[in-house]
Amino acid sequence: MTRSTNGRTHIMYFETLDVKVENGLASLVMDNPDAGNPMGETFCREFGQAAAELAKRSDVRAILLSSRGRFFSVGGDVGLFLRDLDAAPQEVLNGTYNLHMGLTRLLRMDAPLVGCVHAAAAGGAVSLISHCDIVYASRSSRFTAAYTRLGFTPDLGATFGLASRMGPARAKRFLLMDESLDADEALSTGLVDYVVDDDEVLERATATAESLRQGPTVAFGHIRRLVARSPTTHLETQLEDEAQCLAHAASTADAREGIAAFTERRPPSFVGR
């Protein structure tokens, strides 16, 4: 990884990723287009490193996940298994550890995560997208489970993220039947939130990420975590958690600004604290 800093712009260059933080908006771009942006050994390691770097920064208020090339991502690197089948189990453990730690760090942040899918996504790429708070998909995009055809089970929290977005029964069908969904089908299942023309998808996703960047970041973080915990939390516990989160949010500078802006009948100018 190499770094470049210029004023409010901080750029991290990896072999398979480009990461830029500018004015509070982090852009995480999968950038191995010639190979289809596979989630191989290098990507897994670098994704974990990039997530750790973003999680350490107090200025990140929104994250935009996208990719370059003909594919959004072909998913896992099958070539890894062709090289040495006997070593595959340990390689899987090593790779998923880095991926899963990276995802966990991103989901623990207050910053909302916006996904931009411009083309076909498969396997782990679909899993990753399922954890985004808002997902934009181009009309030509496609989403394929791509696990059971190899005799594999899901990773990157697919059984959590897909179940959260689609519902458990629909997610199970998608995975068991190794389904492939076009953009409109993905929209109808809840896997994506918006389907837009191919030449507009990045612009629309960026605009949403920029809008979220200007929002009450602490409140966003509480909302993300409360919703994520809700399926396995008793109502009484959830109510108490909501009360505690609301009390904390009410103590922030953004809450003071929000109330002031409301009474003064002007748009709020949040600072993320």
Backbone as CSV, one residue per row, in Angstrom:
resi,resn,N_x,N_y,N_z,CA_x,CA_y,CA_z,C_x,C_y,C_z
1,MET,0.835,-1.189,0.000,0.000,0.000,0.000,0.875,1.246,0.000
2,THR,0.497,2.217,-0.837,1.153,3.521,-0.829,0.109,4.582,-0.505
3,ARG,0.577,5.726,-0.012,-0.323,6.787,0.409,0.020,8.091,-0.300
4,SER,-1.002,8.920,-0.437,-0.813,10.264,-0.968,-1.809,11.180,-0.273
5,THR,-1.319,12.282,0.278,-2.186,13.221,0.977,-2.015,14.606,0.388
6,ASN,-3.148,15.230,0.068,-3.132,16.579,-0.494,-4.299,17.355,0.106
7,GLY,-4.013,18.173,1.094,-5.076,18.929,1.741,-6.048,18.001,2.442
8,ARG,-7.311,18.053,2.032,-8.350,17.230,2.639,-8.546,15.900,1.923
9,THR,-7.691,15.606,0.954,-7.799,14.358,0.202,-6.691,13.402,0.613
10,HIS,-7.088,12.194,0.993,-6.127,11.162,1.381,-6.384,9.939,0.506
11,ILE,-5.363,9.468,-0.208,-5.512,8.351,-1.139,-4.608,7.203,-0.714
12,MET,-5.160,5.993,-0.732,-4.400,4.774,-0.462,-4.469,3.890,-1.701
13,TYR,-3.305,3.502,-2.212,-3.242,2.671,-3.407,-2.849,1.242,-3.024
14,PHE,-3.658,0.283,-3.442,-3.368,-1.133,-3.260,-3.258,-1.779,-4.642
15,GLU,-2.926,-3.045,-4.672,-2.886,-3.772,-5.947,-4.284,-3.967,-6.516
16,THR,-5.258,-4.213,-5.658,-6.603,-4.568,-6.119,-7.663,-3.561,-5.703
17,LEU,-7.277,-2.517,-5.000,-8.226,-1.528,-4.488,-7.650,-0.124,-4.614
18,ASP,-8.523,0.829,-4.832,-8.186,2.236,-4.662,-9.099,2.791,-3.580
19,VAL,-8.520,3.485,-2.625,-9.294,4.047,-1.524,-8.966,5.527,-1.404
20,LYS,-9.999,6.354,-1.433,-9.807,7.799,-1.313,-10.760,8.355,-0.265
21,VAL,-10.242,9.211,0.587,-11.074,9.936,1.549,-10.959,11.414,1.227
22,GLU,-12.081,12.016,0.887,-12.090,13.432,0.522,-13.272,14.121,1.176
23,ASN,-12.977,15.099,2.026,-14.022,15.859,2.716,-15.031,14.956,3.423
24,GLY,-14.544,13.882,4.023,-15.404,13.011,4.810,-16.053,11.873,4.051
25,LEU,-15.943,11.857,2.723,-16.506,10.768,1.922,-15.396,9.811,1.511
26,ALA,-15.513,8.565,1.930,-14.542,7.537,1.563,-15.054,6.770,0.349
27,SER,-14.201,6.637,-0.643,-14.522,5.877,-1.850,-13.643,4.635,-1.888
28,LEU,-14.271,3.467,-1.860,-13.558,2.190,-1.878,-13.880,1.511,-3.208
29,VAL,-12.882,1.451,-4.091,-13.089,0.969,-5.457,-12.316,-0.326,-5.689
30,MET,-13.025,-1.385,-6.054,-12.371,-2.632,-6.453,-11.735,-2.391,-7.820
31,ASP,-10.424,-2.604,-7.921,-9.708,-2.162,-9.117,-8.728,-3.220,-9.620
32,ASN,-9.280,-4.352,-10.007,-8.506,-5.386,-10.695,-9.330,-5.842,-11.898
33,PRO,-9.662,-4.906,-12.798,-10.657,-5.174,-13.836,-10.272,-6.250,-14.835
34,ASP,-8.997,-6.376,-15.151,-8.584,-7.364,-16.147,-8.893,-8.786,-15.699
35,ALA,-8.903,-9.015,-14.394,-9.194,-10.343,-13.848,-10.646,-10.481,-13.407
36,GLY,-11.445,-9.412,-13.554,-12.839,-9.470,-13.130,-13.047,-9.112,-11.671
37,ASN,-12.085,-8.421,-11.067,-12.160,-8.047,-9.650,-12.443,-9.241,-8.739
38,PRO,-11.635,-10.291,-8.832,-11.876,-11.475,-8.001,-11.498,-11.222,-6.548
39,MET,-12.120,-11.973,-5.666,-11.812,-11.885,-4.236,-10.793,-12.956,-3.894
40,GLY,-9.585,-12.759,-4.404,-8.500,-13.697,-4.167,-7.712,-13.342,-2.928
41,GLU,-6.582,-14.002,-2.768,-5.760,-13.824,-1.566,-5.352,-12.367,-1.369
42,THR,-4.889,-11.734,-2.444,-4.438,-10.345,-2.329,-5.591,-9.415,-1.987
43,PHE,-6.716,-9.599,-2.669,-7.868,-8.746,-2.381,-8.322,-8.903,-0.937
44,CYS,-8.411,-10.130,-0.462,-8.871,-10.365,0.914,-7.986,-9.631,1.913
45,ARG,-6.677,-9.738,1.710,-5.745,-9.067,2.616,-5.888,-7.549,2.519
46,GLU,-5.971,-7.044,1.300,-6.031,-5.593,1.123,-7.372,-5.012,1.566
47,PHE,-8.441,-5.762,1.385,-9.746,-5.297,1.863,-9.725,-5.140,3.379
48,GLY,-9.131,-6.118,4.057,-9.001,-6.028,5.507,-8.168,-4.833,5.928
49,GLN,-7.066,-4.584,5.205,-6.203,-3.445,5.521,-6.923,-2.120,5.278
50,ALA,-7.620,-2.035,4.146,-8.324,-0.797,3.815,-9.409,-0.491,4.841
51,ALA,-10.158,-1.517,5.232,-11.212,-1.319,6.227,-10.631,-0.868,7.558
52,ALA,-9.497,-1.453,7.935,-8.851,-1.062,9.191,-8.418,0.396,9.143
53,GLU,-7.895,0.826,7.993,-7.474,2.220,7.849,-8.670,3.168,7.946
54,LEU,-9.771,2.821,7.289,-10.955,3.679,7.334,-11.546,3.734,8.735
55,ALA,-11.557,2.588,9.414,-12.150,2.524,10.750,-11.390,3.382,11.752
56,LYS,-10.100,3.607,11.495,-9.285,4.413,12.408,-9.513,5.911,12.234
57,ARG,-10.116,6.299,11.128,-10.254,7.716,10.814,-11.545,8.282,11.418
58,SER,-11.417,9.401,12.070,-12.586,10.043,12.682,-13.333,10.943,11.701
59,ASP,-12.741,11.171,10.512,-13.355,12.098,9.563,-14.225,11.412,8.517
60,VAL,-14.311,10.085,8.524,-15.107,9.374,7.519,-16.578,9.400,7.927
61,ARG,-17.416,9.996,7.083,-18.837,10.148,7.412,-19.752,9.383,6.467
62,ALA,-19.221,8.844,5.390,-19.968,7.974,4.479,-18.956,7.224,3.627
63,ILE,-19.351,6.033,3.155,-18.462,5.194,2.344,-19.206,4.773,1.083
64,LEU,-18.553,4.914,-0.053,-19.103,4.483,-1.336,-18.287,3.306,-1.847
65,LEU,-18.946,2.165,-2.044,-18.305,0.950,-2.547,-18.671,0.764,-4.012
66,SER,-17.658,0.668,-4.869,-17.894,0.473,-6.297,-16.751,-0.340,-6.886
67,SER,-16.752,-0.482,-8.210,-15.658,-1.204,-8.861,-15.493,-0.692,-10.281
68,ARG,-14.404,-1.126,-10.911,-14.127,-0.749,-12.294,-14.063,-2.002,-13.157
69,GLY,-14.426,-1.848,-14.423,-14.254,-2.951,-15.356,-15.543,-3.565,-15.844
70,ARG,-15.393,-4.641,-16.593,-16.528,-5.312,-17.215,-17.442,-5.960,-16.190
71,PHE,-16.871,-6.436,-15.075,-17.637,-7.051,-13.998,-17.545,-6.192,-12.740
72,PHE,-18.621,-6.199,-11.959,-18.483,-5.632,-10.616,-17.495,-6.490,-9.846
73,SER,-17.769,-7.792,-9.789,-16.814,-8.762,-9.240,-17.309,-10.163,-9.548
74,VAL,-16.388,-11.025,-9.968,-16.732,-12.418,-10.251,-16.799,-13.249,-8.977
75,GLY,-16.512,-12.643,-7.831,-16.552,-13.378,-6.569,-15.214,-14.016,-6.246
76,GLY,-15.265,-15.148,-5.578,-14.049,-15.825,-5.140,-13.150,-16.253,-6.284
77,ASP,-11.866,-16.363,-5.987,-10.865,-16.748,-6.978,-10.790,-18.271,-7.050
78,VAL,-11.473,-18.855,-8.042,-11.492,-20.313,-8.191,-10.097,-20.847,-8.488
79,GLY,-9.261,-20.035,-9.120,-7.902,-20.459,-9.425,-7.117,-20.862,-8.193
80,LEU,-7.481,-20.308,-7.058,-6.818,-20.652,-5.807,-6.943,-22.140,-5.512
81,PHE,-8.114,-22.694,-5.800,-8.360,-24.104,-5.513,-7.741,-25.007,-6.573
82,LEU,-7.654,-24.500,-7.793,-7.049,-25.294,-8.852,-5.559,-25.487,-8.623
83,ARG,-4.927,-24.520,-7.979,-3.488,-24.607,-7.747,-3.127,-25.693,-6.742
84,ASP,-3.934,-25.825,-5.696,-3.609,-26.814,-4.659,-4.867,-27.108,-3.854
85,LEU,-5.588,-28.160,-4.249,-6.838,-28.499,-3.571,-6.618,-28.881,-2.116
86,ASP,-5.489,-29.513,-1.827,-5.229,-29.937,-0.450,-5.029,-28.743,0.480
87,ALA,-4.480,-27.668,-0.066,-4.230,-26.477,0.755,-5.436,-25.548,0.816
88,ALA,-6.472,-25.868,0.034,-7.615,-24.966,-0.080,-8.300,-24.654,1.252
89,PRO,-8.546,-25.639,2.120,-9.241,-25.310,3.380,-8.531,-24.246,4.204
90,GLN,-7.217,-24.355,4.330,-6.487,-23.359,5.113,-6.463,-22.011,4.406
91,GLU,-6.352,-22.030,3.078,-6.380,-20.778,2.322,-7.728,-20.079,2.493
92,VAL,-8.800,-20.873,2.515,-10.135,-20.311,2.727,-10.221,-19.640,4.091
93,LEU,-9.710,-20.313,5.111,-9.738,-19.736,6.457,-8.949,-18.433,6.521
94,ASN,-7.779,-18.421,5.893,-6.958,-17.211,5.899,-7.666,-16.059,5.186
95,GLY,-8.220,-16.363,4.013,-8.881,-15.323,3.226,-10.138,-14.794,3.883
96,THR,-10.973,-15.698,4.376,-12.216,-15.250,4.993,-11.956,-14.488,6.283
97,TYR,-10.889,-14.816,6.987,-10.565,-14.061,8.203,-10.353,-12.589,7.860
98,ASN,-9.545,-12.327,6.834,-9.286,-10.943,6.442,-10.545,-10.252,5.929
99,LEU,-11.301,-10.958,5.088,-12.541,-10.392,4.565,-13.529,-10.087,5.674
100,HIS,-13.720,-11.058,6.554,-14.729,-10.914,7.594,-14.353,-9.848,8.610
101,MET,-13.063,-9.763,8.938,-12.631,-8.704,9.843,-12.827,-7.335,9.189
102,GLY,-12.535,-7.250,7.893,-12.741,-5.988,7.188,-14.196,-5.577,7.184
103,LEU,-15.079,-6.524,6.866,-16.509,-6.225,6.853,-16.989,-5.807,8.236
104,THR,-16.552,-6.529,9.260,-16.952,-6.200,10.629,-16.558,-4.777,10.988
105,ARG,-15.352,-4.386,10.605,-14.894,-3.022,10.910,-15.757,-1.973,10.204
106,LEU,-16.103,-2.222,8.952,-16.942,-1.269,8.228,-18.323,-1.156,8.858
107,LEU,-18.879,-2.288,9.283,-20.228,-2.282,9.845,-20.269,-1.694,11.246
108,ARG,-19.142,-1.675,11.931,-19.087,-1.052,13.260,-19.001,0.469,13.191
109,MET,-18.648,0.991,12.045,-18.494,2.442,11.897,-19.857,3.132,11.899
110,ASP,-19.842,4.421,12.226,-21.068,5.210,12.131,-21.409,5.524,10.682
111,ALA,-20.403,5.589,9.826,-20.590,6.019,8.442,-21.466,5.046,7.663
112,PRO,-22.546,5.518,7.025,-23.358,4.650,6.171,-22.555,4.157,4.970
113,LEU,-22.930,2.981,4.478,-22.238,2.329,3.370,-23.170,2.270,2.164
114,VAL,-22.761,2.886,1.066,-23.547,2.919,-0.167,-22.871,2.035,-1.203
115,GLY,-23.630,1.126,-1.808,-23.097,0.240,-2.832,-23.522,0.686,-4.221
116,CYS,-22.594,0.589,-5.169,-22.870,0.944,-6.563,-22.460,-0.232,-7.441
117,VAL,-23.433,-0.950,-7.985,-23.174,-2.145,-8.794,-23.466,-1.810,-10.253
118,HIS,-22.410,-1.750,-11.058,-22.572,-1.330,-12.449,-22.630,-2.499,-13.422
119,ALA,-22.359,-3.716,-12.938,-22.274,-4.874,-13.832,-22.536,-6.147,-13.023
120,ALA,-22.165,-7.294,-13.589,-22.450,-8.572,-12.944,-21.667,-8.744,-11.649
121,ALA,-22.349,-9.292,-10.645,-21.738,-9.598,-9.351,-22.070,-11.039,-9.001
122,ALA,-21.100,-11.744,-8.420,-21.314,-13.154,-8.096,-20.693,-13.491,-6.749
123,GLY,-21.242,-14.519,-6.116,-20.660,-15.066,-4.895,-20.466,-14.039,-3.807
124,GLY,-19.220,-13.926,-3.342,-18.903,-13.019,-2.252,-19.217,-11.571,-2.550
125,ALA,-19.209,-11.193,-3.819,-19.553,-9.815,-4.178,-21.010,-9.520,-3.850
126,VAL,-21.888,-10.488,-4.096,-23.297,-10.326,-3.739,-23.442,-10.259,-2.222
127,SER,-22.683,-11.102,-1.536,-22.709,-11.072,-0.074,-22.312,-9.697,0.438
128,LEU,-21.239,-9.145,-0.113,-20.753,-7.838,0.321,-21.799,-6.759,0.090
129,ILE,-22.412,-6.776,-1.073,-23.432,-5.786,-1.405,-24.619,-5.864,-0.446
130,SER,-24.939,-7.062,0.020,-26.114,-7.227,0.886,-25.973,-6.495,2.213
131,HIS,-24.754,-6.121,2.576,-24.532,-5.413,3.841,-24.548,-3.898,3.681
132,CYS,-24.626,-3.416,2.448,-24.670,-1.972,2.239,-26.016,-1.419,2.710
133,ASP,-25.994,-0.206,3.214,-27.219,0.414,3.704,-28.123,0.848,2.558
134,ILE,-27.528,1.317,1.491,-28.248,1.709,0.281,-27.504,1.108,-0.905
135,VAL,-28.235,0.470,-1.827,-27.597,-0.156,-2.990,-28.229,0.362,-4.277
136,TYR,-27.381,0.869,-5.162,-27.783,1.244,-6.511,-27.286,0.180,-7.479
137,ALA,-28.124,-0.179,-8.445,-27.742,-1.166,-9.460,-28.069,-0.623,-10.843
138,SER,-27.180,-0.878,-11.791,-27.454,-0.500,-13.174,-28.449,-1.485,-13.775
139,ARG,-29.128,-1.070,-14.821,-30.122,-1.942,-15.449,-29.491,-3.205,-16.028
140,SER,-28.225,-3.150,-16.391,-27.561,-4.319,-16.971,-26.885,-5.191,-15.922
141,SER,-26.980,-4.832,-14.664,-26.317,-5.619,-13.616,-27.026,-6.957,-13.407
142,ARG,-26.290,-7.890,-12.828,-26.840,-9.219,-12.545,-26.207,-9.732,-11.259
143,PHE,-26.986,-10.513,-10.503,-26.564,-10.986,-9.189,-26.724,-12.500,-9.125
144,THR,-25.607,-13.209,-8.969,-25.602,-14.668,-9.005,-25.050,-15.222,-7.703
145,ALA,-25.738,-16.232,-7.157,-25.311,-16.818,-5.878,-23.934,-17.470,-6.004
146,ALA,-23.798,-18.412,-6.936,-22.488,-18.973,-7.326,-21.716,-19.666,-6.210
147,TYR,-22.400,-20.237,-5.250,-21.708,-21.005,-4.206,-21.897,-22.507,-4.406
148,THR,-23.148,-22.953,-4.473,-23.403,-24.398,-4.468,-22.966,-25.083,-5.750
149,ARG,-22.830,-24.358,-6.836,-22.353,-24.987,-8.071,-20.927,-25.504,-7.904
150,LEU,-20.208,-24.951,-6.916,-18.857,-25.409,-6.607,-18.831,-26.337,-5.397
151,GLY,-20.002,-26.595,-4.836,-20.056,-27.405,-3.626,-19.676,-26.626,-2.384
152,PHE,-19.748,-25.298,-2.457,-19.335,-24.438,-1.353,-20.532,-23.905,-0.581
153,THR,-20.241,-23.353,0.580,-21.226,-22.626,1.372,-20.875,-21.138,1.330
154,PRO,-21.807,-20.264,1.718,-21.566,-18.819,1.601,-20.548,-18.292,2.603
155,ASP,-20.042,-17.106,2.290,-19.142,-16.392,3.192,-19.531,-14.923,3.211
156,LEU,-18.696,-14.101,3.829,-18.922,-12.661,3.927,-20.305,-12.322,4.482
157,GLY,-20.801,-13.164,5.374,-22.070,-12.875,6.027,-23.271,-12.940,5.118
158,ALA,-23.202,-13.735,4.040,-24.328,-13.830,3.112,-25.599,-14.291,3.804
159,THR,-25.475,-15.259,4.707,-26.664,-15.797,5.366,-27.286,-14.790,6.327
160,PHE,-26.551,-13.750,6.668,-27.088,-12.658,7.491,-27.589,-11.520,6.604
161,GLY,-26.724,-11.046,5.718,-27.073,-9.901,4.887,-28.211,-10.182,3.923
162,LEU,-28.160,-11.321,3.234,-29.228,-11.663,2.300,-30.538,-11.893,3.025
163,ALA,-30.479,-12.572,4.177,-31.698,-12.806,4.954,-32.293,-11.493,5.433
164,SER,-31.438,-10.545,5.784,-31.913,-9.239,6.228,-32.587,-8.480,5.094
165,ARG,-32.022,-8.566,3.907,-32.575,-7.814,2.778,-33.743,-8.530,2.108
166,MET,-33.633,-9.831,1.925,-34.647,-10.576,1.182,-35.705,-11.219,2.066
167,GLY,-35.331,-11.473,3.317,-36.117,-12.353,4.170,-35.483,-13.731,4.150
168,PRO,-35.541,-14.471,5.256,-34.835,-15.760,5.347,-35.226,-16.767,4.271
169,ALA,-36.514,-16.917,4.007,-36.952,-17.931,3.045,-36.455,-17.602,1.638
170,ARG,-36.549,-16.347,1.246,-36.120,-15.958,-0.102,-34.607,-16.054,-0.230
171,ALA,-33.887,-15.691,0.825,-32.429,-15.802,0.795,-31.998,-17.256,0.676
172,LYS,-32.674,-18.134,1.400,-32.338,-19.557,1.345,-32.573,-20.107,-0.057
173,ARG,-33.670,-19.711,-0.681,-33.943,-20.156,-2.046,-32.878,-19.651,-3.006
174,PHE,-32.510,-18.391,-2.884,-31.482,-17.801,-3.743,-30.184,-18.592,-3.657
175,LEU,-29.791,-18.975,-2.444,-28.530,-19.689,-2.244,-28.633,-21.160,-2.635
176,LEU,-29.689,-21.837,-2.192,-29.826,-23.268,-2.476,-29.997,-23.542,-3.965
177,MET,-30.767,-22.710,-4.636,-31.056,-22.920,-6.050,-30.024,-22.253,-6.959
178,ASP,-29.008,-21.655,-6.355,-27.948,-20.990,-7.119,-28.551,-20.057,-8.165
179,GLU,-29.433,-19.174,-7.705,-30.171,-18.311,-8.615,-29.309,-17.176,-9.171
180,SER,-29.758,-16.665,-10.289,-29.158,-15.488,-10.904,-30.281,-14.493,-11.175
181,LEU,-30.184,-13.300,-10.606,-31.237,-12.302,-10.696,-30.794,-11.126,-11.553
182,ASP,-31.687,-10.664,-12.427,-31.381,-9.419,-13.121,-31.692,-8.253,-12.184
183,ALA,-31.459,-7.046,-12.644,-31.580,-5.888,-11.759,-32.997,-5.724,-11.215
184,ASP,-34.003,-5.886,-12.068,-35.380,-5.720,-11.612,-35.780,-6.813,-10.624
185,GLU,-35.311,-8.031,-10.860,-35.586,-9.112,-9.911,-34.900,-8.848,-8.575
186,ALA,-33.677,-8.349,-8.630,-32.963,-8.009,-7.396,-33.702,-6.915,-6.635
187,LEU,-34.261,-5.966,-7.361,-35.038,-4.900,-6.731,-36.285,-5.455,-6.057
188,SER,-36.962,-6.375,-6.726,-38.202,-6.922,-6.169,-37.958,-7.760,-4.924
189,THR,-36.779,-8.366,-4.808,-36.471,-9.158,-3.613,-35.967,-8.299,-2.461
190,GLY,-35.581,-7.068,-2.743,-35.015,-6.205,-1.716,-33.504,-6.224,-1.670
191,LEU,-32.867,-6.966,-2.570,-31.403,-7.027,-2.574,-30.797,-5.672,-2.922
192,VAL,-31.443,-4.937,-3.828,-30.986,-3.584,-4.159,-32.132,-2.614,-3.899
193,ASP,-31.788,-1.343,-3.796,-32.787,-0.323,-3.472,-33.230,0.495,-4.673
194,TYR,-32.323,0.700,-5.623,-32.639,1.511,-6.798,-32.010,0.882,-8.033
195,VAL,-32.763,0.871,-9.138,-32.243,0.456,-10.439,-32.285,1.674,-11.353
196,VAL,-31.133,2.026,-11.912,-31.040,3.224,-12.753,-30.275,2.892,-14.028
197,ASP,-30.343,3.780,-14.994,-29.639,3.569,-16.258,-28.140,3.413,-16.023
198,ASP,-27.516,2.616,-16.875,-26.100,2.297,-16.705,-25.220,3.539,-16.610
199,ASP,-25.505,4.526,-17.434,-24.638,5.705,-17.464,-24.918,6.685,-16.325
200,GLU,-25.883,6.348,-15.462,-26.223,7.229,-14.350,-25.949,6.608,-12.988
201,VAL,-25.627,5.310,-12.963,-25.604,4.613,-11.675,-24.540,5.163,-10.732
202,LEU,-23.337,5.416,-11.232,-22.284,5.931,-10.357,-22.611,7.348,-9.880
203,GLU,-23.141,8.152,-10.770,-23.501,9.525,-10.399,-24.571,9.530,-9.308
204,ARG,-25.585,8.671,-9.455,-26.666,8.620,-8.470,-26.170,8.095,-7.129
205,ALA,-25.361,7.053,-7.169,-24.831,6.487,-5.926,-23.927,7.489,-5.217
206,THR,-23.114,8.187,-5.990,-22.221,9.190,-5.409,-23.014,10.322,-4.770
207,ALA,-24.084,10.745,-5.423,-24.913,11.821,-4.879,-25.536,11.410,-3.549
208,THR,-25.979,10.162,-3.457,-26.555,9.680,-2.200,-25.499,9.602,-1.110
209,ALA,-24.322,9.084,-1.458,-23.233,9.018,-0.478,-22.848,10.414,-0.006
210,GLU,-22.823,11.361,-0.916,-22.495,12.743,-0.561,-23.565,13.339,0.354
211,SER,-24.824,13.027,0.072,-25.903,13.506,0.935,-25.779,12.932,2.342
212,LEU,-25.490,11.640,2.440,-25.310,11.010,3.746,-24.083,11.568,4.458
213,ARG,-23.049,11.903,3.702,-21.844,12.486,4.297,-22.169,13.770,5.054
214,GLN,-23.172,14.463,4.627,-23.538,15.730,5.250,-24.557,15.562,6.374
215,GLY,-24.875,14.316,6.710,-25.899,14.058,7.705,-25.363,13.924,9.118
216,PRO,-26.249,13.588,10.078,-25.862,13.404,11.484,-25.221,12.033,11.683
217,THR,-23.923,11.961,11.558,-23.197,10.690,11.483,-23.404,9.813,12.706
218,VAL,-23.390,10.396,13.892,-23.573,9.603,15.113,-24.956,8.959,15.117
219,ALA,-25.978,9.715,14.752,-27.330,9.165,14.682,-27.405,8.046,13.649
220,PHE,-26.750,8.234,12.503,-26.714,7.185,11.485,-26.131,5.895,12.051
221,GLY,-25.031,6.013,12.788,-24.397,4.830,13.357,-25.316,4.088,14.301
222,HIS,-26.015,4.818,15.157,-26.960,4.186,16.077,-28.072,3.472,15.304
223,ILE,-28.595,4.116,14.272,-29.666,3.507,13.478,-29.189,2.217,12.825
224,ARG,-28.008,2.234,12.243,-27.467,1.042,11.576,-27.381,-0.130,12.550
225,ARG,-26.844,0.141,13.731,-26.642,-0.938,14.701,-27.958,-1.410,15.313
226,LEU,-28.865,-0.491,15.580,-30.159,-0.880,16.138,-30.918,-1.791,15.179
227,VAL,-30.950,-1.423,13.917,-31.661,-2.240,12.928,-30.986,-3.597,12.763
228,ALA,-29.650,-3.624,12.750,-28.924,-4.887,12.587,-29.203,-5.848,13.736
229,ARG,-29.358,-5.322,14.943,-29.589,-6.177,16.114,-31.043,-6.597,16.278
230,SER,-31.948,-5.885,15.653,-33.370,-6.057,15.947,-33.917,-7.473,15.737
231,PRO,-33.466,-8.238,14.721,-34.063,-9.570,14.534,-33.813,-10.534,15.688
232,THR,-32.755,-10.324,16.449,-32.413,-11.263,17.520,-32.546,-10.630,18.907
233,THR,-33.185,-9.475,18.988,-33.318,-8.769,20.260,-34.772,-8.757,20.707
234,HIS,-35.019,-9.022,21.982,-36.370,-8.927,22.527,-36.842,-7.479,22.475
235,LEU,-38.145,-7.284,22.346,-38.695,-5.939,22.221,-38.294,-5.051,23.397
236,GLU,-38.363,-5.606,24.614,-38.025,-4.785,25.782,-36.577,-4.294,25.712
237,THR,-35.688,-5.186,25.285,-34.280,-4.808,25.144,-34.102,-3.775,24.046
238,GLN,-34.809,-3.967,22.937,-34.710,-3.022,21.825,-35.208,-1.636,22.241
239,LEU,-36.292,-1.600,22.996,-36.814,-0.320,23.457,-35.808,0.402,24.353
240,GLU,-35.169,-0.350,25.250,-34.167,0.250,26.121,-32.966,0.735,25.312
241,ASP,-32.545,-0.085,24.328,-31.422,0.322,23.479,-31.756,1.600,22.708
242,GLU,-32.987,1.679,22.199,-33.395,2.882,21.479,-33.361,4.107,22.394
243,ALA,-33.820,3.932,23.627,-33.814,5.049,24.571,-32.391,5.527,24.852
244,GLN,-31.475,4.568,25.052,-30.085,4.924,25.333,-29.432,5.608,24.128
245,CYS,-29.714,5.084,22.935,-29.140,5.689,21.725,-29.695,7.092,21.497
246,LEU,-31.001,7.256,21.729,-31.610,8.575,21.558,-31.026,9.579,22.548
247,ALA,-30.820,9.130,23.787,-30.229,10.014,24.791,-28.818,10.433,24.383
248,HIS,-28.053,9.465,23.849,-26.701,9.801,23.409,-26.731,10.747,22.217
249,ALA,-27.602,10.458,21.252,-27.703,11.326,20.077,-28.106,12.742,20.478
250,ALA,-28.981,12.849,21.478,-29.449,14.165,21.917,-28.338,15.009,22.531
251,SER,-27.247,14.342,22.924,-26.132,15.066,23.542,-25.114,15.567,22.526
252,THR,-25.304,15.254,21.254,-24.305,15.577,20.238,-24.468,17.000,19.708
253,ALA,-23.396,17.483,19.106,-23.439,18.799,18.462,-24.441,18.817,17.318
254,ASP,-24.569,17.690,16.618,-25.504,17.633,15.496,-26.949,17.755,15.962
255,ALA,-27.280,17.193,17.125,-28.635,17.337,17.647,-28.931,18.800,17.977
256,ARG,-27.970,19.466,18.573,-28.146,20.892,18.868,-28.346,21.694,17.582
257,GLU,-27.557,21.351,16.569,-27.688,22.035,15.287,-29.028,21.724,14.636
258,GLY,-29.454,20.460,14.706,-30.729,20.080,14.110,-31.897,20.829,14.725
259,ILE,-31.892,20.959,16.051,-32.965,21.674,16.741,-32.922,23.159,16.398
260,ALA,-31.704,23.719,16.389,-31.570,25.137,16.048,-32.049,25.411,14.626
261,ALA,-31.666,24.537,13.690,-32.075,24.714,12.299,-33.587,24.597,12.149
262,PHE,-34.195,23.689,12.906,-35.645,23.510,12.846,-36.363,24.770,13.326
263,THR,-35.917,25.305,14.457,-36.582,26.488,15.013,-36.329,27.731,14.163
264,GLU,-35.177,27.762,13.498,-34.842,28.919,12.654,-35.295,28.736,11.207
265,ARG,-35.927,27.600,10.939,-36.474,27.303,9.613,-35.415,27.414,8.512
266,ARG,-34.308,26.708,8.742,-33.217,26.665,7.766,-32.687,25.244,7.683
267,PRO,-31.986,24.889,6.604,-31.382,23.550,6.522,-30.295,23.394,7.579
268,PRO,-30.184,22.220,8.198,-29.129,22.013,9.192,-27.763,21.882,8.532
269,SER,-26.747,22.236,9.274,-25.364,22.067,8.819,-24.655,21.160,9.820
270,PHE,-24.771,19.855,9.604,-24.228,18.878,10.543,-22.714,18.758,10.385
271,VAL,-22.057,18.405,11.482,-20.600,18.273,11.475,-20.144,16.842,11.757
272,GLY,-21.096,15.928,12.008,-20.727,14.527,12.225,-20.333,14.203,13.645
273,ARG,-20.648,15.086,14.594,-20.300,14.850,15.998,-21.505,15.143,16.893
